[in-house]
Amino acid sequence: MITATRAAIRLCPGASKPTQLAALADFAFNCGSGNLELSTLRRKVNQGDIESAANEFGRWVNARGVKLPGLVRRRNSEKQLFLS
């Protein structure tokens, strides 16, 4: 988790709250820092478009093309943390 947290801090300087960094670190831990780096989520965070960035979490709910209920719950939790 330390590596994911460092990646979130490095990749998302636009995240201004600790809760935003925590959500982004969790995302990086689960989806990979490479995916965070290439994501629209990161771009929107760094542009300061927090509401649109929060909506990006919901796009990461598929595994091999199948929507998984567990990923829906996880991304929803990350979104709520990000917005808190």
Secondary structure, DSSP 8 states (H G I E B T S, - for coil): -HHHHHHHHHH-TT--SHHHHHHHHHHHHHH-HHHHHH-HHHHHHHHT-HHHHHHHGGG--EETTEE-HHHHHHHHHHHHHHH-
